[in-house]
Amino acid sequence: MATWDDVLTQRDKEVFAKSGYGKRAGFGQRPAVLVIDMNYNFVGDKPEPILKSIERFRNSCGEEGWEGVHRIRELLEAARKKRLPTFYTTGHEGGSSVAFGRWHGKNSRGGEDKGERWSKGNDIVPEIAPQERDILVRKQKPSAFFGTPLVSMLNEVHADTVLVTGCTTSGCVRASVIDAFSYNFSVSVVEECVFDRGQASHKINLFDMNMKYADVVSLKETLEYIAALPPTLYAPGL
């Protein structure tokens, strides 16, 4: 049973099955890892229930975010053994209204995103912080690709596949997945490594991405795929 089955109607299940959506596309040969917005703003500064965490960090996903931290750490440990290119995203550092754009139009607490606290909130949590060979991409909008050089850097390492982790499933993950799909990368969303503040949003967006834009894959399957990659795939000069 897929994690989204309990939020789908029988009609929807039949329609998507009969229409042919959800075919497995498969992994490519040269993967890169994308870690989206794993910062304090989105997970809080400690594991605690979401309703508690959002008192201080309005975008926090609470305990589910920290479960994602632990699972992403597993993935990164395996990826680094094979020297897979790893790209992180986080928010911009500026606090002007021009830089923020339309983010605050739909949130009554948007005024809290100001000054030093906001900047520190964009720091990646230390448990999975970028290492020396990793790339940090600053972005201002949901997609990791919008207004950033990410696609050119993926081309530079000849990546054909993006392994997507981070948050939120319905927001920055989905936006990045659709753009990666649009740039003709093979896209795999690692299920245990993505999360959302909304449980229904998490499930239905996993379903929708799996039907049309990406493969939603388990962490176990992803680790097996990485382990089977040649040890020299991303050796220096290749």
Secondary structure, DSSP 8 states (H G I E B T S, - for coil): --TTGGGS-HHHHHHHHHHTTT------SSEEEEEE--BHHHH-SS---HHHHTTT-TT--HHHHHHHHHHHHHHHHHHHHTT--EEEEEE-S--SHHHHTTGGGG-TTGGG--HHHHHHHTSB-GGG---TT-EEEEESSSSSSTTSSHHHHHHHTT--EEEEEEE-IIIIIHHHHHHHHHTT-EEEEEEEEEE-S-HHHHHHHHHHHHHHT-EEE-HHHHHHHHHTS-TTTT-TT-
